[in-house]
Amino acid sequence: MTAQQETRPQAAAKPVRWAADAVATMREGARVRLDYSAQSLWRVDRMIEEIRREEAPYDAVQGVLRGFGAYAGEVIVRQTGAEWWATGGDHWIRTPDGRLWDPIDEARRCFGGHGSLRLLCRDATAGQAR
């Protein structure tokens, strides 16, 4: 591990907080319950699609997208025992099989109409039950 790379708990601190903020915001603002299950990512994908359809400017929603991506990452972490990794301000997930996943970027791709947090989770957790 290099000096720039960190593993949990340091690398996880920000994404775990972003995920928790997204859960709280969805519960209080949109009355949508997110429970860190893979099934809940259907709701998140739909919420991102609604935001995209409303043509919200990216700058206005980038924090929300980061939170949704971090939430998807935490779903993967909890299902597989994966770890958050960070380098140069970027955060991604490393699953036990050594594969790297970028759920925060996937949330951005969803907003662009080219991604799915639900499918990312499905692929990252395939055959990796904890």
Phi, psi and omega in degrees: 000135180272170179296333182279339182266142178228144172251175179309140011269342185299312183293336183276342188305308182292309182297326178296319178293317179299319179296314179298321177297319179296318179299313181295317181297317180293321180293314185278319185273315185254356181059037178248128182265123175250126187241018179065027175259156177299325180296329181293342180290340171302314181297319181295314177303318179295320179297317178297319178299318178297317178298318180295318179297328178285355178058039176294140178294142182306317181302329181282339186241002185299325177293321177295317179296319177300317178296318178295319178295317178296322177299313178299321177298319179293327175299314180296315179303313184290331181275334189240347187081018178295170179232147171283140174233151180219139173213129176055031178091349177269146180236136176214174183251138172243115180281161183305336179277003177093355180285148179253140182227145180239081183292333179291318176293325179297323176298321176296319178297321176302316180298328177279356178087016186232023182209177178203120176292326177298314180289325175299314179297317179302313181293319183288332183260356183304118177070018184235035179303138184295000000 
